[in-house]
Amino acid sequence: MANEPTSTDINALLDDLDAGIFREKLARALSDAAAGCVQHGKAADVTIKFSLKQIADSSQVDCAHRLSYVVPTAKGKRSEENTTKTPLYVGRGGKLTLFPENQGKFEFNTKQDTQRA
């Protein structure tokens, strides 16, 4: 545990934000922006903004993640903006995770009952 990194694993975080939907939205925005850029010869813009706010007095934050993009069109541009929130735990060194670092294992009864009432 002492050798575990204390920085946020960005790949794991992107999978956790908005239950994985944020990663899909980002991929779609980048693809749409790139296609519009090549098709119309104009610049495109994709912006991600993270806002963190502590939840009460806990070691959790509410992470608001905003994705906005501008895609060029033949006669102008189109844009979209989407903001969602995901509660995250803050671990050692500020590491952001969906579950706490000290999450224990749940002990379930693995012995199956062979008799039914």
All heavy atoms as an XYZ file, in Angstrom:
891
protein
N       0.821     -1.199      0.000
C       0.000      0.000      0.000
C       0.860      1.257      0.000
O       0.482      2.274     -0.535
C      -0.944     -0.032      1.202
C      -1.990      1.043      1.167
S      -3.154      0.809      2.492
C      -4.642      1.128      1.626
N       2.068      1.168      0.583
C       2.947      2.326      0.646
C       3.488      2.692     -0.738
O       3.854      3.832     -0.969
C       4.099      2.055      1.603
N       3.560      1.732     -1.645
C       4.095      1.983     -2.978
C       3.031      2.376     -3.995
O       3.338      2.544     -5.162
C       4.839      0.752     -3.484
C       6.093      0.481     -2.674
O       6.665      1.400     -2.101
N       6.500     -0.769     -2.617
N       1.779      2.487     -3.565
C       0.706      2.852     -4.491
C       0.839      4.320     -4.884
O       1.175      5.168     -4.056
C      -0.659      2.615     -3.848
C      -1.004      1.157     -3.706
C      -2.402      0.960     -3.149
O      -3.227      1.885     -3.282
O      -2.652     -0.109     -2.599
N       0.591      4.641     -6.146
C       0.676      6.039     -6.571
C      -0.395      6.893     -5.891
O      -1.484      6.418     -5.586
C       0.442      5.975     -8.079
C      -0.205      4.660     -8.330
C       0.200      3.753     -7.215
N      -0.041      8.160     -5.652
C      -0.985      9.067     -5.001
C      -1.604     10.058     -5.980
O      -2.353     10.934     -5.581
C      -0.299      9.851     -3.863
O       0.820     10.566     -4.409
C       0.182      8.921     -2.772
N      -1.280      9.907     -7.254
C      -1.918     10.775     -8.251
C      -3.101     10.039     -8.871
O      -3.173      8.815     -8.871
C      -0.916     11.201     -9.326
O      -0.425     10.087    -10.006
N      -4.009     10.793     -9.413
C      -5.230     10.249     -9.999
C      -4.934      9.488    -11.280
O      -4.213      9.975    -12.146
C      -6.212     11.398    -10.288
O      -6.494     12.079     -9.061
C      -7.503     10.896    -10.894
N      -5.485      8.298    -11.393
C      -5.398      7.506    -12.623
C      -6.473      8.050    -13.570
O      -7.658      7.764    -13.415
C      -5.634      6.030    -12.311
C      -5.596      5.138    -13.544
O      -5.604      5.660    -14.681
O      -5.587      3.912    -13.367
N      -6.064      8.853    -14.540
C      -7.019      9.553    -15.399
C      -7.864      8.596    -16.232
O      -9.043      8.850    -16.479
C      -6.314     10.613    -16.282
C      -7.338     11.553    -16.940
C      -5.445      9.956    -17.316
C      -8.101     12.402    -15.980
N      -7.300      7.462    -16.647
C      -8.084      6.497    -17.424
C      -9.202      5.899    -16.588
O     -10.336      5.773    -17.053
C      -7.185      5.399    -17.994
C      -6.286      5.921    -19.081
O      -6.718      6.666    -19.946
N      -5.022      5.560    -19.034
N      -8.886      5.531    -15.351
C      -9.909      4.983    -14.452
C     -10.946      6.053    -14.129
O     -12.142      5.772    -14.069
C      -9.267      4.452    -13.175
N     -10.482      7.290    -13.931
C     -11.405      8.372    -13.610
C     -12.387      8.621    -14.752
O     -13.593      8.771    -14.520
C     -10.642      9.653    -13.282
C     -11.496     10.840    -12.867
C     -12.196     10.553    -11.543
C     -10.668     12.099    -12.769
N     -11.898      8.654    -15.982
C     -12.790      8.869    -17.126
C     -13.825      7.755    -17.240
O     -14.958      7.995    -17.632
C     -11.989      8.980    -18.423
C     -11.227     10.286    -18.626
C     -10.368     10.210    -19.887
C     -12.160     11.478    -18.683
N     -13.437      6.538    -16.879
C     -14.390      5.424    -16.891
C     -15.454      5.585    -15.814
O     -16.574      5.109    -15.978
C     -13.667      4.088    -16.682
C     -12.887      3.650    -17.906
O     -13.216      4.107    -19.019
O     -11.953      2.857    -17.741
N     -15.103      6.253    -14.705
C     -16.022      6.404    -13.580
C     -16.959      7.611    -13.710
O     -18.063      7.589    -13.173
C     -15.240      6.528    -12.265
C     -14.522      5.242    -11.890
O     -14.931      4.171    -12.387
O     -13.561      5.312    -11.110
N     -16.539      8.652    -14.399
C     -17.352      9.868    -14.484
C     -18.663      9.600    -15.211
O     -18.666      9.080    -16.326
C     -16.581     10.987    -15.193
C     -15.348     11.507    -14.461
C     -14.666     12.582    -15.293
C     -15.697     12.034    -13.083
N     -19.744      9.942    -14.558
C     -21.084      9.758    -15.110
C     -21.279      8.315    -15.592
O     -21.848      8.070    -16.656
C     -21.343     10.761    -16.228
C     -22.815     10.967    -16.526
O     -23.649     10.656    -15.656
O     -23.125     11.443    -17.634
N     -20.751      7.367    -14.816
C     -20.872      5.923    -15.099
C     -20.314      5.549    -16.478
O     -20.826      4.666    -17.144
C     -22.316      5.471    -14.949
N     -19.256      6.232    -16.907
C     -18.627      5.917    -18.185
C     -19.184      6.681    -19.371
O     -18.604      6.662    -20.454
N     -20.282      7.368    -19.163
C     -20.920      8.112    -20.259
C     -20.073      9.320    -20.664
O     -20.018      9.682    -21.842
C     -22.348      8.560    -19.863
C     -23.209      7.358    -19.486
C     -22.997      9.374    -20.966
C     -23.380      6.344    -20.582
N     -19.379      9.934    -19.690
C     -18.556     11.106    -20.006
C     -17.487     10.761    -21.040
O     -17.242     11.526    -21.967
C     -17.912     11.679    -18.736
C     -17.126     12.931    -18.985
C     -17.771     14.136    -19.192
C     -15.742     12.901    -19.028
C     -17.048     15.295    -19.443
C     -15.014     14.047    -19.267
C     -15.663     15.244    -19.475
N     -16.855      9.600    -20.888
C     -15.828      9.172    -21.848
C     -16.436      9.048    -23.250
O     -15.831      9.457    -24.241
C     -15.215      7.846    -21.425
C     -14.156      7.335    -22.398
C     -13.682      5.941    -22.047
N     -12.766      5.896    -20.941
C     -11.445      6.090    -21.047
N     -10.920      6.356    -22.216
N     -10.676      6.012    -19.994
N     -17.637      8.488    -23.343
C     -18.305      8.341    -24.639
C     -18.648      9.699    -25.246
O     -18.492      9.910    -26.443
C     -19.560      7.497    -24.480
C     -19.285      6.051    -24.124
C     -20.542      5.251    -23.859
O     -21.652      5.711    -24.224
O     -20.415      4.158    -23.290
N     -19.117     10.631    -24.404
C     -19.433     11.977    -24.892
C     -18.183     12.673    -25.416
O     -18.219     13.344    -26.448
C     -20.038     12.819    -23.766
C     -21.422     12.401    -23.346
C     -21.858     13.266    -22.175
C     -23.128     12.764    -21.539
N     -23.458     13.541    -20.328
N     -17.069     12.523    -24.694
C     -15.812     13.140    -25.108
C     -15.341     12.561    -26.440
O     -14.934     13.305    -27.340
C     -14.743     12.939    -24.026
C     -13.349     13.456    -24.348
C     -13.368     14.946    -24.669
C     -12.408     13.166    -23.174
N     -15.418     11.250    -26.584
C     -15.013     10.608    -27.838
C     -15.863     11.112    -29.006
O     -15.347     11.407    -30.084
C     -15.125      9.089    -27.706
N     -17.170     11.223    -28.796
C     -18.063     11.702    -29.855
C     -17.767     13.154    -30.199
O     -17.745     13.539    -31.382
C     -19.520     11.556    -29.389
C     -20.549     11.973    -30.418
C     -20.729     10.940    -31.511
N     -19.882     11.268    -32.653
C     -19.419     10.388    -33.529
N     -19.684      9.120    -33.432
N     -18.672     10.761    -34.536
N     -17.538     13.994    -29.178
C     -17.246     15.409    -29.418
C     -15.954     15.568    -30.216
O     -15.893     16.370    -31.159
C     -17.149     16.161    -28.088
N     -14.923     14.818    -29.853
C     -13.651     14.903    -30.584
C     -13.814     14.445    -32.030
O     -13.275     15.080    -32.957
C     -12.581     14.069    -29.880
C     -12.034     14.659    -28.581
C     -11.202     13.630    -27.832
C     -11.226     15.916    -28.862
N     -14.559     13.382    -32.241
C     -14.783     12.880    -33.599
C     -15.581     13.868    -34.439
O     -15.232     14.141    -35.601
C     -15.511     11.536    -33.555
O     -14.700     10.566    -32.955
N     -16.653     14.417    -33.870
C     -17.465     15.405    -34.599
C     -16.648     16.648    -34.935
O     -16.737     17.186    -36.044
C     -18.696     15.804    -33.789
C     -19.755     14.716    -33.736
O     -19.608     13.689    -34.440
O     -20.732     14.884    -32.976
N     -15.857     17.120    -33.963
C     -15.040     18.315    -34.180
C     -13.997     18.076    -35.269
O     -13.801     18.914    -36.150
C     -14.372     18.739    -32.871
N     -13.343     16.928    -35.233
C     -12.324     16.611    -36.231
C     -12.940     16.491    -37.626
O     -12.386     16.993    -38.608
C     -11.603     15.321    -35.859
N     -14.091     15.834    -37.708
C     -14.757     15.670    -39.004
C     -15.163     17.026    -39.586
O     -14.956     17.294    -40.775
C     -15.981     14.770    -38.864
N     -15.732     17.882    -38.751
C     -16.129     19.210    -39.212
C     -14.942     20.048    -39.631
O     -14.998     20.797    -40.616
N     -13.861     19.907    -38.902
C     -12.628     20.645    -39.206
C     -12.088     20.258    -40.586
O     -11.757     21.112    -41.396
C     -11.604     20.347    -38.109
S     -10.092     21.295    -38.205
N     -12.030     18.975    -40.858
C     -11.504     18.485    -42.138
C     -12.476     18.767    -43.285
O     -12.072     19.175    -44.373
C     -11.196     16.968    -42.033
C     -10.902     16.370    -43.390
C     -10.028     16.742    -41.079
N     -13.754     18.573    -43.024
C     -14.757     18.750    -44.080
C     -14.890     20.202    -44.524
O     -15.083     20.482    -45.709
C     -16.112     18.234    -43.603
C     -17.181     18.252    -44.671
C     -18.478     17.631    -44.179
O     -18.642     17.338    -43.006
N     -19.412     17.446    -45.092
N     -14.768     21.153    -43.582
C     -15.008     22.555    -43.917
C     -13.759     23.427    -43.865
O     -13.826     24.631    -44.145
C     -16.087     23.129    -42.995
C     -17.377     22.380    -43.078
N     -18.177     22.392    -44.197
C     -17.997     21.560    -42.201
C     -19.233     21.627    -44.010
N     -19.145     21.101    -42.798
N     -12.617     22.855    -43.497
C     -11.366     23.605    -43.485
C     -11.324     24.713    -42.448
O     -10.596     25.697    -42.620
N     -12.105     24.582    -41.382
C     -12.137     25.597    -40.321
C     -11.788     24.942    -38.986
O     -11.936     23.737    -38.815
C     -13.537     26.216    -40.220
C     -14.013     26.896    -41.485
C     -15.435     27.377    -41.298
C     -16.049     27.859    -42.599
N     -17.472     28.165    -42.448
N     -11.346     25.757    -38.054
C     -10.947     25.256    -36.745
C     -12.159     24.828    -35.916
O     -13.238     25.403    -36.026
C     -10.168     26.322    -35.983
N     -11.953     23.805    -35.106
C     -12.968     23.317    -34.168
C     -12.419     23.482    -32.761
O     -11.220     23.700    -32.576
C     -13.283     21.853    -34.460
N     -13.297     23.362    -31.763
C     -12.868     23.564    -30.377
C     -13.592     22.574    -29.475
O     -14.820     22.445    -29.559
C     -13.186     25.003    -29.953
C     -12.627     25.358    -28.600
O     -11.494     24.948    -28.300
O     -13.333     26.048    -27.844
N     -12.839     21.862    -28.631
C     -13.401     20.960    -27.626
C     -12.809     21.369    -26.289
O     -11.587     21.457    -26.149
C     -13.073     19.479    -27.921
C     -13.620     18.576    -26.832
C     -13.610     19.067    -29.282
N     -13.677     21.623    -25.303
C     -13.229     22.089    -23.986
C     -13.808     21.212    -22.892
O     -15.003     20.898    -22.904
C     -13.685     23.552    -23.749
O     -13.220     24.360    -24.823
C     -13.152     24.082    -22.440
N     -12.952     20.839    -21.931
C     -13.381     20.087    -20.752
C     -13.063     20.943    -19.538
O     -11.961     21.497    -19.430
C     -12.621     18.750    -20.617
C     -12.812     17.891    -21.842
C     -13.067     18.021    -19.363
C     -11.919     16.676    -21.853
N     -14.013     21.048    -18.624
C     -13.788     21.801    -17.390
C     -14.253     20.956    -16.216
O     -15.365     20.426    -16.217
C     -14.550     23.122    -17.404
C     -14.343     23.935    -16.140
C     -15.068     25.253    -16.172
C     -14.832     25.994    -14.865
N     -15.553     27.268    -14.840
N     -13.381     20.830    -15.201
C     -13.720     20.115    -13.980
C     -13.820     21.128    -12.848
O     -12.932     21.955    -12.679
C     -12.640     19.088    -13.624
C     -12.488     17.988    -14.631
C     -11.452     17.996    -15.546
C     -13.385     16.934    -14.659
C     -11.307     16.981    -16.475
C     -13.257     15.913    -15.585
C     -12.218     15.943    -16.497
N     -14.904     21.058    -12.067
C     -15.079     21.899    -10.884
C     -15.301     20.975     -9.699
O     -16.188     20.120     -9.734
C     -16.281     22.833    -11.044
O     -16.097     23.676    -12.156
N     -14.496     21.147     -8.660
C     -14.574     20.288     -7.482
C     -15.099     21.070     -6.287
O     -14.668     22.196     -6.047
C     -13.196     19.713     -7.149
C     -12.488     18.970     -8.275
C     -11.079     18.604     -7.858
C     -13.265     17.742     -8.663
N     -16.023     20.460     -5.552
C     -16.586     21.088     -4.358
C     -16.723     20.014     -3.285
O     -17.282     18.941     -3.538
C     -17.953     21.696     -4.667
C     -18.558     22.436     -3.506
C     -19.867     23.088     -3.893
C     -20.429     23.801     -2.687
N     -21.731     24.385     -2.969
N     -16.192     20.297     -2.083
C     -16.245     19.321     -1.000
C     -17.686     19.029     -0.611
O     -18.533     19.917     -0.570
C     -15.480     19.837      0.221
C     -15.381     18.815      1.332
C     -14.547     19.286      2.515
O     -14.244     20.461      2.634
N     -14.175     18.360      3.377
N     -17.968     17.766     -0.315
C     -19.290     17.343      0.133
C     -19.284     17.356      1.657
O     -18.595     16.541      2.281
C     -19.645     15.934     -0.395
C     -19.654     15.924     -1.917
C     -20.975     15.467      0.168
C     -19.840     14.555     -2.538
N     -20.001     18.300      2.247
C     -20.079     18.494      3.710
C     -18.662     18.520      4.294
O     -17.814     19.223      3.781
C     -20.952     17.420      4.339
N     -18.421     17.763      5.363
C     -17.096     17.709      5.987
C     -16.403     16.385      5.695
O     -15.545     15.932      6.447
C     -17.209     17.890      7.509
C     -17.600     19.308      7.892
O     -17.265     20.231      7.122
O     -18.230     19.489      8.947
N     -16.767     15.754      4.607
C     -16.245     14.424      4.279
C     -14.959     14.523      3.468
O     -14.495     15.609      3.121
C     -17.293     13.644      3.486
O     -17.442     14.212      2.199
N     -14.414     13.374      3.129
C     -13.250     13.315      2.243
C     -13.720     13.012      0.824
O     -13.045     12.339      0.061
C     -12.265     12.247      2.724
O     -12.884     10.982      2.707
N     -14.897     13.537      0.483
C     -15.456     13.392     -0.859
C     -15.647     14.763     -1.489
O     -15.819     15.765     -0.793
C     -16.814     12.700     -0.814
C     -16.762     11.205     -0.647
C     -18.160     10.625     -0.804
O     -18.979     10.752      0.095
N     -18.405      9.988     -1.932
N     -15.610     14.771     -2.802
C     -15.903     15.980     -3.559
C     -16.972     15.674     -4.604
O     -17.096     14.546     -5.059
C     -14.649     16.559     -4.266
C     -13.640     17.067     -3.262
C     -14.021     15.557     -5.208
N     -17.734     16.686     -4.926
C     -18.656     16.602     -6.049
C     -17.873     17.128     -7.247
O     -17.453     18.284     -7.256
C     -19.882     17.476     -5.778
C     -21.177     16.796     -6.113
O     -21.144     15.665     -6.645
O     -22.235     17.378     -5.832
N     -17.643     16.296     -8.219
C     -16.881     16.687     -9.402
C     -17.865     16.987    -10.529
O     -18.487     16.086    -11.080
C     -15.933     15.553     -9.809
S     -15.013     15.886    -11.315
N     -18.000     18.275    -10.837
C     -18.835     18.678    -11.977
C     -17.925     18.662    -13.206
O     -16.843     19.255    -13.202
C     -19.411     20.068    -11.752
N     -18.337     17.948    -14.235
C     -17.532     17.845    -15.445
C     -18.346     18.396    -16.597
O     -19.431     17.929    -16.888
C     -17.069     16.409    -15.710
C     -17.946     15.350    -15.116
N     -19.034     14.826    -15.758
C     -17.893     14.743    -13.912
C     -19.612     13.913    -14.991
N     -18.940     13.855    -13.867
N     -17.766     19.431    -17.217
C     -18.453     20.093    -18.324
C     -17.696     19.834    -19.609
O     -16.483     19.986    -19.682
C     -18.539     21.592    -18.077
C     -19.320     22.301    -19.193
C     -19.447     23.754    -18.937
N     -18.128     24.352    -19.085
C     -17.929     25.661    -19.191
N     -18.921     26.495    -19.120
N     -16.706     26.129    -19.336
N     -18.425     19.439    -20.615
C     -17.870     19.212    -21.945
C     -18.590     20.160    -22.895
O     -19.817     20.169    -22.957
C     -18.092     17.756    -22.376
C     -17.747     17.400    -23.817
C     -16.249     17.563    -24.063
C     -18.183     15.991    -24.130
N     -17.828     20.969    -23.585
C     -18.427     21.849    -24.593
C     -17.583     21.770    -25.859
O     -16.374     21.558    -25.793
C     -18.513     23.292    -24.092
O     -17.250     23.774    -23.731
N     -18.262     21.890    -26.992
C     -17.516     21.857    -28.248
C     -18.216     22.679    -29.313
O     -19.422     22.901    -29.275
C     -17.250     20.432    -28.721
C     -18.460     19.575    -29.021
C     -18.914     19.395    -30.331
C     -19.134     18.909    -28.009
C     -19.993     18.592    -30.612
C     -20.221     18.098    -28.281
C     -20.645     17.942    -29.583
O     -21.726     17.140    -29.852
N     -17.394     23.144    -30.251
C     -17.858     23.936    -31.381
C     -17.359     23.241    -32.641
O     -16.164     22.975    -32.783
C     -17.319     25.380    -31.320
C     -17.779     26.169    -32.543
C     -17.746     26.061    -30.034
N     -18.299     22.930    -33.534
C     -17.982     22.233    -34.779
C     -18.312     23.167    -35.953
O     -19.424     23.684    -36.031
C     -18.809     20.927    -34.904
C     -18.520     20.230    -36.218
C     -18.540     20.016    -33.726
N     -17.351     23.381    -36.842
C     -17.645     24.235    -37.996
C     -18.614     23.552    -38.960
O     -18.625     22.327    -39.086
C     -16.272     24.433    -38.654
C     -15.447     23.297    -38.184
C     -15.980     22.890    -36.845
N     -19.438     24.360    -39.590
C     -20.354     23.874    -40.625
C     -20.085     24.678    -41.901
O     -19.263     25.592    -41.902
C     -21.829     24.039    -40.200
O     -22.109     25.431    -40.024
C     -22.128     23.290    -38.920
N     -20.801     24.364    -42.940
C     -20.582     25.047    -44.222
C     -20.842     26.550    -44.124
O     -20.142     27.352    -44.731
C     -21.465     24.432    -45.302
N     -21.848     26.947    -43.336
C     -22.215     28.358    -43.267
C     -22.102     28.942    -41.866
O     -22.715     29.948    -41.557
C     -23.647     28.536    -43.767
C     -23.798     28.181    -45.222
C     -25.190     28.441    -45.701
C     -25.302     28.077    -47.163
N     -26.612     28.372    -47.716
N     -21.323     28.313    -41.003
C     -21.174     28.827    -39.643
C     -20.613     27.772    -38.713
O     -19.600     27.143    -39.010
N     -21.303     27.563    -37.610
C     -20.842     26.574    -36.644
C     -22.017     26.110    -35.791
O     -23.050     26.761    -35.703
C     -19.750     27.158    -35.745
C     -20.193     28.390    -34.968
C     -19.051     29.010    -34.234
C     -19.492     30.322    -33.594
N     -18.400     30.996    -32.912
N     -21.846     24.938    -35.170
C     -22.833     24.458    -34.217
C     -22.082     24.114    -32.941
O     -20.906     23.738    -32.971
C     -23.613     23.259    -34.752
C     -22.818     21.997    -34.937
C     -23.717     20.853    -35.439
N     -22.944     19.704    -35.818
C     -22.544     18.750    -34.984
N     -22.891     18.803    -33.719
N     -21.819     17.740    -35.417
N     -22.758     24.264    -31.809
C     -22.089     24.009    -30.536
C     -23.007     23.248    -29.600
O     -24.228     23.234    -29.775
C     -21.657     25.319    -29.891
O     -22.781     26.108    -29.574
N     -22.386     22.596    -28.632
C     -23.128     21.857    -27.623
C     -22.357     21.937    -26.322
O     -21.125     21.988    -26.311
C     -23.311     20.409    -28.051
C     -24.258     19.647    -27.149
C     -24.649     18.293    -27.719
O     -24.669     18.131    -28.941
O     -24.946     17.400    -26.905
N     -23.102     21.938    -25.215
C     -22.489     21.955    -23.884
C     -23.271     21.007    -22.999
O     -24.496     20.970    -23.045
C     -22.517     23.364    -23.299
C     -21.834     23.472    -21.956
C     -21.796     24.899    -21.457
O     -21.312     25.778    -22.195
O     -22.266     25.126    -20.336
N     -22.551     20.242    -22.195
C     -23.181     19.267    -21.312
C     -22.423     19.255    -19.992
O     -21.199     19.147    -19.975
C     -23.153     17.886    -21.964
C     -23.806     16.837    -21.102
O     -23.146     16.229    -20.273
N     -25.092     16.636    -21.288
N     -23.149     19.347    -18.868
C     -22.532     19.307    -17.540
C     -23.220     18.249    -16.705
O     -24.452     18.215    -16.630
C     -22.643     20.671    -16.818
O     -22.033     21.669    -17.634
C     -21.948     20.633    -15.473
N     -22.436     17.379    -16.081
C     -22.945     16.373    -15.153
C     -22.025     16.352    -13.935
O     -20.954     16.966    -13.938
C     -22.998     14.973    -15.801
O     -21.739     14.694    -16.416
C     -24.085     14.889    -16.845
N     -22.454     15.647    -12.875
C     -21.671     15.575    -11.637
C     -21.484     14.126    -11.216
O     -22.361     13.294    -11.430
C     -22.376     16.301    -10.497
C     -22.427     17.787    -10.625
C     -23.092     18.387     -9.392
C     -23.172     19.888     -9.506
N     -23.818     20.475     -8.326
N     -20.348     13.865    -10.577
C     -20.061     12.554    -10.018
C     -19.397     12.753     -8.656
O     -18.404     13.481     -8.568
C     -19.086     11.758    -10.926
O     -19.649     11.672    -12.240
C     -18.833     10.369    -10.378
N     -19.909     12.122     -7.596
C     -19.225     12.207     -6.304
C     -17.993     11.297     -6.312
O     -18.057     10.156     -6.779
C     -20.275     11.714     -5.302
C     -21.209     10.877     -6.105
C     -21.172     11.394     -7.511
N     -16.863     11.819     -5.825
C     -15.613     11.065     -5.814
C     -14.953     11.144     -4.441
O     -15.137     12.127     -3.718
C     -14.644     11.626     -6.855
C     -15.089     11.578     -8.309
C     -14.147     12.406     -9.177
C     -15.149     10.143     -8.798
N     -14.196     10.124     -4.100
C     -13.412     10.127     -2.871
C     -12.051     10.745     -3.147
O     -11.483     10.569     -4.224
C     -13.221      8.702     -2.338
C     -14.461      8.163     -1.679
C     -15.398      7.441     -2.403
C     -14.692      8.389     -0.322
C     -16.543      6.950     -1.799
C     -15.837      7.899      0.292
C     -16.757      7.185     -0.457
O     -17.887      6.713      0.143
N     -11.518     11.442     -2.144
C     -10.184     12.019     -2.230
C      -9.286     11.222     -1.292
O      -9.502     11.197     -0.084
C     -10.181     13.511     -1.826
C      -8.774     14.089     -1.942
C     -11.160     14.292     -2.685
N      -8.300     10.554     -1.869
C      -7.389      9.717     -1.091
C      -6.078     10.417     -0.812
O      -5.950     11.639     -0.953
N      -5.073      9.617     -0.440
C      -3.742     10.159     -0.138
C      -3.197     10.923     -1.332
O      -3.293     10.475     -2.468
C      -2.772      9.028      0.216
C      -3.046      8.391      1.552
C      -2.056      7.285      1.891
N      -1.975      6.302      0.807
C      -0.845      6.001      0.169
N       0.284      6.564      0.483
N      -0.851      5.095     -0.800
N      -2.670     12.098     -1.070
C      -2.071     12.904     -2.119
C      -3.084     13.527     -3.063
O      -2.725     14.056     -4.092
N      -4.377     13.438     -2.727
C      -5.415     14.017     -3.574
C      -5.922     13.082     -4.657
O      -6.640     13.503     -5.564
N      -5.565     11.809     -4.573
C      -5.983     10.836     -5.582
C      -7.503     10.713     -5.608
O      -8.136     10.429     -4.598
C      -5.357      9.475     -5.274
C      -5.665      8.413     -6.293
C      -4.951      7.116     -5.943
C      -5.221      6.055     -6.980
N      -4.486      4.818     -6.657
N      -8.100     10.942     -6.777
C      -9.552     10.859     -6.953
C      -9.944      9.453     -7.401
O      -9.386      8.930     -8.371
C     -10.026     11.861     -8.004
C      -9.902     13.328     -7.627
C     -10.173     14.216     -8.826
C     -10.836     13.674     -6.491
N     -10.901      8.865     -6.678
C     -11.392      7.529     -7.017
C     -12.891      7.458     -6.759
O     -13.436      8.236     -5.976
C     -10.699      6.437     -6.177
O     -10.875      6.737     -4.792
C      -9.223      6.331     -6.498
N     -13.542      6.522     -7.400
C     -14.978      6.331     -7.201
C     -15.255      5.700     -5.843
O     -16.262      6.000     -5.208
C     -15.552      5.466     -8.325
C     -17.069      5.346     -8.392
C     -17.729      6.710     -8.565
C     -17.473      4.428     -9.532
N     -14.348      4.829     -5.380
C     -14.498      4.152     -4.097
C     -13.366      4.576     -3.170
O     -12.272      4.896     -3.640
C     -14.475      2.630     -4.288
C     -15.588      2.129     -5.159
C     -15.343      1.734     -6.465
C     -16.893      2.069     -4.692
C     -16.363      1.282     -7.286
C     -17.923      1.627     -5.506
C     -17.657      1.233     -6.796
N     -13.584      4.555     -1.857
C     -12.510      4.942     -0.928
C     -11.340      3.967     -0.991
O     -11.520      2.783     -1.283
C     -13.186      4.907      0.445
C     -14.390      4.059      0.278
C     -14.802      4.171     -1.160
N     -10.145      4.477     -0.718
C      -8.944      3.638     -0.760
C      -8.988      2.519      0.275
O      -8.460      1.445      0.057
C      -7.691      4.479     -0.511
C      -7.347      5.383     -1.643
C      -6.114      6.205     -1.361
O      -5.966      6.717     -0.239
O      -5.294      6.340     -2.284
N      -9.603      2.791      1.415
C      -9.627      1.808      2.493
C     -10.901      0.969      2.481
O     -11.314      0.454      3.503
C      -9.458      2.490      3.848
C     -10.541      3.531      4.099
O     -11.364      3.803      3.239
N     -10.530      4.121      5.275
N     -11.508      0.841      1.315
C     -12.719      0.032      1.184
C     -12.387     -1.410      1.514
O     -11.548     -2.021      0.869
C     -13.274      0.115     -0.238
C     -14.474     -0.766     -0.510
C     -15.742     -0.226      0.106
O     -16.012      0.941      0.016
N     -16.495     -1.077      0.747
N     -13.023     -1.951      2.531
C     -12.786     -3.340      2.908
C     -13.535     -4.288      2.000
O     -14.402     -3.894      1.224
N     -13.183     -5.552      2.103
C     -13.885     -6.564      1.318
C     -15.143     -6.976      2.067
O     -15.152     -7.063      3.285
C     -12.990     -7.787      1.099
C     -11.840     -7.520      0.174
C     -11.094     -8.784     -0.124
C      -9.987     -8.484     -1.115
N      -9.297     -9.692     -1.522
N     -16.178     -7.231      1.323
C     -17.425     -7.695      1.910
C     -17.369     -9.209      2.034
O     -16.999     -9.904      1.094
C     -18.620     -7.281      1.050
C     -18.828     -5.795      1.003
C     -18.492     -5.081     -0.131
C     -19.365     -5.126      2.087
C     -18.682     -3.719     -0.183
C     -19.558     -3.757      2.044
C     -19.215     -3.052      0.918
N     -17.730     -9.693      3.185
C     -17.742    -11.140      3.412
C     -19.164    -11.639      3.187
O     -20.082    -11.278      3.909
C     -17.294    -11.463      4.838
C     -15.863    -11.063      5.133
C     -14.848    -11.826      4.309
O     -15.097    -13.002      3.985
O     -13.803    -11.238      3.985
N     -19.340    -12.451      2.187
C     -20.635    -13.029      1.882
C     -20.590    -14.515      2.226
O     -19.536    -15.151      2.156
C     -20.992    -12.859      0.405
C     -21.172    -11.426      0.010
C     -20.178    -10.744     -0.683
C     -22.328    -10.747      0.340
C     -20.342     -9.436     -1.049
C     -22.498     -9.430     -0.029
C     -21.510     -8.766     -0.720
N     -21.725    -15.033      2.562
C     -21.818    -16.457      2.869
C     -21.645    -17.218      1.559
O     -22.522    -17.225      0.709
C     -23.165    -16.770      3.526
C     -23.264    -18.214      3.953
O     -22.309    -18.969      3.816
N     -24.411    -18.585      4.482
N     -20.498    -17.857      1.398
C     -20.229    -18.580      0.153
C     -20.752    -20.012      0.205
O     -20.775    -20.700     -0.796
C     -18.720    -18.611     -0.150
O     -18.043    -19.203      0.955
C     -18.214    -17.201     -0.383
N     -21.163    -20.439      1.365
C     -21.702    -21.773      1.524
C     -23.149    -21.769      1.054
O     -23.976    -21.020      1.544
C     -21.629    -22.170      2.990
C     -21.972    -23.603      3.262
C     -21.564    -23.861      4.699
C     -22.455    -24.713      5.469
N     -22.095    -24.861      6.845
N     -23.449    -22.578      0.058
C     -24.796    -22.595     -0.500
C     -25.647    -23.578      0.275
O     -25.216    -24.672      0.606
C     -24.760    -22.991     -1.971
C     -24.071    -21.982     -2.833
C     -24.072    -22.421     -4.286
O     -24.475    -23.541     -4.612
N     -23.612    -21.546     -5.153
N     -26.852    -23.135      0.566
C     -27.806    -24.028      1.241
C     -28.351    -25.026      0.243
O     -28.787    -24.668     -0.839
C     -28.959    -23.229      1.847
C     -28.499    -22.353      3.016
O     -27.529    -22.753      3.676
O     -29.122    -21.308      3.240
N     -28.322    -26.292      0.618
C     -28.851    -27.331     -0.281
C     -30.273    -27.691      0.075
O     -30.930    -28.395     -0.668
C     -27.968    -28.595     -0.212
O     -27.890    -29.019      1.135
C     -26.571    -28.299     -0.752
N     -30.740    -27.194      1.227
C     -32.110    -27.502      1.640
C     -32.961    -26.254      1.466
O     -32.520    -25.155      1.720
C     -32.150    -27.922      3.106
C     -31.367    -29.186      3.374
C     -31.372    -29.533      4.863
O     -31.840    -28.738      5.670
N     -30.882    -30.693      5.194
N     -34.164    -26.458      1.061
C     -35.120    -25.351      0.931
C     -36.242    -25.564      1.907
O     -36.635    -26.690      2.183
C     -35.689    -25.279     -0.474
C     -34.642    -24.850     -1.464
C     -35.299    -24.524     -2.754
N     -34.286    -23.962     -3.653
C     -34.571    -23.230     -4.675
N     -35.809    -22.978     -4.971
N     -33.624    -22.751     -5.435
N     -36.779    -24.495      2.405
C     -37.865    -24.583      3.379
C     -39.167    -24.952      2.739
O     -39.452    -24.784      1.628
C     -38.026    -23.272      4.101
